[in-house]
């Protein structure tokens, strides 16, 4: 079977064609429905800052299973799934790298699972408590999702900042309590934090990718509060943290999403009519809530959409047919600020 896929070279993306074999042991053959763009990560990929080029691009796909390989036990033909697959018309994926999508879910929204569970991991790492105020600095897609997940978790109030008024308007539409542009109101964030009468804000998420907001977060965080780094800045010195972070007993927390297991499978001893117990021949999904893997957080993200608790439609700013992928990635390369949520229709 031939498939069209997106290939990245320095500064540009082109459409190519390649041959796919039949699915092998434990593999699924998928037909793409929607895939999504991650402007920050993929701009770095296009600049050859992540892996050598050329390579494929894309890592957030919603698709349908059209064929299963030998040994596949958890999926059937016709199932809807999400996976960290490349932008491609058809693709082969290991079944362990696929997460089932609830029946009837909006698959366009489901395709944003990868950015979605990145925000969820930041929320998990923050140990947010019901009723705690939250600041989210930066309202790109991950920052916006983090604010919405904090809303689902009971944060009060939710305060967001961004330099782009369009992104702040989306945040207001999605129900945040304060949406502040620091360039237009440089003192407003401090005023809102002071009005909380808590000596600072207990949880601050930094999702701008810039150093100055991180320094401001250190100043605004409360005693024993948590500053959570979602974004990463390269090539800059670390800000001072002795007086404004360490002496408060506050924590700086990293949230690189691949610092946790993608999935866990459990092996169990069973009694099969004789003694002693023997190891079951099959591994089963581990669902204990003491460990939230990527796969489990993806399932939660999809259920939030499925049950109507999370609507990310306002964040979808661009929709492209797959034939428009080269032009779409020109916007990524040029850092178009209007591109928040970009989805590719297959």
C-alpha positions in Angstrom: 0.0 0.0 0.0 1.2 3.5 -0.9 0.8 6.4 1.5 1.3 10.1 1.3 3.3 11.6 4.2 4.9 14.9 5.2 8.7 15.2 5.2 10.6 18.1 6.8 13.8 19.6 5.4 15.5 22.7 6.8 12.8 25.5 6.8 10.2 23.6 4.7 7.8 20.7 4.6 7.0 18.7 1.4 4.6 15.9 0.6 6.2 12.5 -0.3 5.0 9.0 -1.1 6.2 5.7 0.3 5.2 2.1 0.3 3.8 0.5 3.5 4.1 -3.2 4.2 1.3 -5.3 5.8 1.0 -4.9 9.6 3.4 -7.1 11.5 3.2 -8.7 14.9 1.3 -6.4 17.3 0.8 -3.7 14.7 -2.2 -1.7 13.5 -2.7 -0.3 10.0 -4.4 3.1 10.5 -6.3 5.4 8.1 -5.9 9.0 9.1 -8.8 11.2 10.0 -7.2 14.3 11.5 -3.7 15.2 12.6 -2.6 18.4 14.5 0.3 20.8 14.4 2.5 21.9 17.3 3.9 25.2 16.2 6.7 25.5 18.9 8.0 21.9 18.7 7.7 21.7 14.9 9.4 25.0 14.3 12.3 23.6 16.3 12.2 20.4 14.1 12.2 22.5 10.9 15.3 24.3 12.2 17.1 21.0 12.8 17.3 21.6 16.5 15.7 18.3 17.5 16.8 15.5 15.1 18.8 15.5 11.8 16.9 16.3 8.7 15.2 15.2 6.5 12.7 13.2 8.5 8.9 12.9 8.9 6.9 15.5 10.8 3.8 15.3 13.0 3.1 13.4 16.2 -0.6 13.8 17.1 -3.1 11.8 15.0 -6.7 10.6 15.2 -7.3 7.6 12.9 -9.4 4.5 12.2 -8.1 0.9 12.4 -8.4 -0.7 9.0 -6.3 -3.8 9.5 -4.7 -5.6 12.5 -1.5 -7.7 12.6 -0.9 -11.0 14.3 -1.1 -11.0 18.1 -3.2 -7.8 18.4 -5.7 -8.3 21.3 -6.9 -4.9 22.3 -8.1 -3.4 19.0 -10.4 -4.4 16.1 -11.0 -3.2 12.6 -13.2 -0.1 12.7 -12.0 1.2 16.1 -11.2 4.9 16.4 -7.8 5.6 18.0 -5.3 8.4 18.7 -1.6 7.9 18.3 1.7 9.8 18.1 2.0 9.1 14.4 3.4 11.3 11.6 1.3 13.3 9.2 0.4 10.5 6.8 -2.6 9.2 4.9 -2.0 5.6 6.2 0.5 4.5 8.9 1.6 1.5 10.8 1.7 1.8 14.6 2.5 -0.6 17.4 -0.8 -1.3 19.3 0.9 -0.1 22.5 1.4 3.3 20.9 -2.4 3.7 20.3 -5.1 4.8 22.7 -8.8 4.0 22.1 -11.1 6.9 21.5 -14.6 6.8 23.1 -17.4 6.0 20.7 -19.0 9.1 19.3 -16.2 11.5 20.3 -15.5 14.5 18.1 -12.4 13.1 16.4 -11.2 16.6 15.3 -10.9 17.6 19.0 -9.5 14.2 19.9 -6.6 14.7 17.5 -5.2 17.4 19.9 -4.6 14.7 22.6 -0.8 15.1 22.5 -0.8 18.8 23.4 -3.8 18.1 25.7 -2.1 15.5 27.9 1.0 17.7 28.1 -1.1 20.3 29.9 -2.6 17.6 32.1 0.8 16.3 33.2 1.7 19.9 34.3 -1.5 19.9 36.3 -0.7 16.5 37.9 2.8 17.7 38.8 1.5 20.8 40.4 -0.6 18.9 42.9 -3.3 21.5 42.5 -5.9 21.5 45.3 -9.6 22.4 44.9 -10.0 26.1 45.4 -6.4 27.2 44.9 -5.8 30.2 42.6 -3.8 29.6 39.5 -1.8 31.7 37.0 -1.1 30.4 33.5 1.5 32.5 31.8 1.2 32.1 28.0 -2.0 31.2 26.1 -0.6 29.1 23.2 -2.4 25.8 22.8 -0.7 24.1 25.8 -1.1 27.1 28.1 -4.7 27.4 27.1 -5.3 23.6 27.7 -3.6 23.9 31.1 -5.9 26.7 32.1 -9.0 24.6 31.1 -7.7 21.5 32.9 -7.2 23.7 36.0 -10.7 24.9 35.7 -12.0 21.3 35.6 -9.9 20.5 38.7 -11.5 23.4 40.6 -8.9 26.2 40.5 -10.3 29.5 41.7 -9.7 32.0 40.2 -7.9 31.2 37.0 -5.6 34.0 35.8 -4.0 33.9 32.4 -1.5 36.2 30.6 -0.5 36.7 27.0 0.8 39.4 24.8 -1.7 38.6 22.0 -5.2 40.0 22.4 -6.7 37.3 20.1 -5.4 34.6 22.4 -6.8 36.4 25.5 -10.2 36.7 23.8 -10.2 32.9 23.3 -9.3 32.5 27.0 -12.2 34.8 28.0 -14.6 32.8 25.7 -13.4 29.6 27.5 -14.2 31.0 30.9 -11.1 32.2 32.6 -11.6 34.7 35.4 -8.8 37.2 34.5 -7.1 37.6 31.1 -4.2 40.1 31.3 -1.9 41.6 28.6 1.3 42.5 30.5 2.4 44.8 27.7 -0.8 46.9 28.0 -1.3 46.6 31.8 2.2 46.0 33.3 0.9 46.2 36.9 -2.4 44.4 36.5 -1.1 40.9 37.3 0.5 42.0 40.6 -2.6 43.9 41.5 -4.8 40.8 41.0 -2.4 38.6 42.9 -2.4 41.1 45.8 -6.2 41.1 45.8 -6.1 37.3 46.6 -4.7 38.3 50.1 -2.6 35.1 50.2 0.9 36.6 50.1 1.2 35.4 46.5 -0.3 32.8 44.1 0.2 29.1 45.2 0.4 27.6 41.7 1.9 29.3 38.6 2.3 27.6 35.2 4.9 29.1 32.9 4.1 28.3 29.3 5.6 31.3 27.3 9.0 30.0 26.5 10.6 33.2 27.7 12.8 33.9 30.7 11.3 37.1 32.0 7.9 35.6 32.9 9.6 32.8 34.8 11.5 35.4 36.9 8.1 37.2 37.5 6.6 33.9 38.6 9.3 33.5 41.2 8.3 36.9 42.6 4.6 36.2 42.6 4.5 32.6 43.9 3.4 32.3 47.5 5.2 30.6 50.4 5.5 26.8 49.7 3.9 27.5 46.4 4.7 25.7 43.1 6.1 27.2 39.9 5.6 24.7 37.1 7.7 25.0 33.9 5.9 23.8 30.9 8.0 25.5 28.3 11.8 25.5 27.9 14.2 28.3 27.0 17.5 27.5 25.4 20.7 29.6 25.5 19.8 31.9 28.4 21.2 32.0 31.9 19.0 30.9 34.8 17.2 33.7 36.7 18.0 34.5 40.3 16.0 32.3 42.6 17.7 32.6 46.0 15.6 35.4 47.5 12.3 35.0 45.7 12.0 31.2 45.4 14.2 29.4 47.8 13.5 31.6 50.9 9.8 31.1 50.4 10.2 27.3 50.5 8.6 27.3 47.0 9.2 24.6 44.4 10.3 24.8 40.8 8.8 21.8 38.9 9.7 20.5 35.5 7.0 18.8 33.4 8.6 17.3 30.3 5.9 14.9 29.3 8.2 12.0 28.4 9.6 12.0 31.9 6.9 9.5 32.8 6.0 6.1 31.4 3.8 6.2 28.3 2.0 3.1 29.5 2.2 0.3 32.1 1.2 -3.3 31.7 0.8 -5.6 34.6 1.8 -9.3 34.9 -0.3 -11.3 37.4 0.0 -14.7 39.1 -3.1 -16.8 38.6 -4.3 -20.2 40.0 -5.1 -22.5 37.1 -6.4 -25.5 38.9 -3.0 -26.5 40.3 -0.6 -25.2 42.9 1.5 -23.0 43.0 0.1 -20.0 41.1 1.7 -19.4 37.7 2.3 -16.3 35.7 -0.5 -15.4 33.3 0.6 -15.4 29.7 -1.0 -12.1 29.0 -0.1 -8.6 30.2 -3.0 -6.3 31.2 -3.5 -2.5 31.3 -2.5 -1.1 34.7 -5.3 1.3 35.8 -4.2 2.2 39.4 -4.6 6.0 40.0 -1.4 6.1 42.0 0.4 6.3 38.7 -0.8 8.4 35.8 0.9 7.4 32.6 0.7 9.2 29.3 -1.8 6.7 28.1 -4.1 7.1 31.2 -3.9 10.9 30.9 -4.8 10.7 27.2 -7.8 8.6 28.1 -8.9 11.3 30.7 -8.4 14.1 28.2 -10.6 12.2 25.6 -13.3 11.5 28.2 -13.3 15.2 29.2 -14.1 16.0 25.6 -16.5 13.1 25.2 -18.6 14.1 28.3 -18.6 17.8 27.3 -16.4 19.0 30.2 -13.8 20.3 27.8 -14.4 22.1 24.5 -11.3 23.1 22.6 -13.1 24.2 19.4 -12.4 27.9 20.3 -8.7 27.1 20.1 -8.8 25.6 16.6 -7.7 28.7 14.6 -6.7 27.0 11.3 -8.0 24.0 9.3 -6.0 22.6 6.4 -6.6 19.9 3.8 -3.6 17.6 3.7 -2.7 18.9 0.3 -2.1 22.3 2.0 0.5 20.9 4.4 3.5 22.7 2.7 1.8 26.1 3.0 0.6 25.4 6.5 4.1 24.8 7.7 5.3 28.1 6.1 3.1 29.6 8.9 4.9 27.5 11.5 8.3 28.4 10.1 7.4 32.1 10.1 6.1 31.9 13.7 2.6 33.2 12.7 1.1 34.3 16.1 -2.5 33.6 14.8 -1.8 29.9 14.5 -2.8 28.5 17.9 -4.6 25.2 17.0 -3.9 23.9 13.5 -5.6 20.7 12.3 -5.0 18.8 9.1 -8.0 17.0 7.5 -7.3 13.8 5.7 
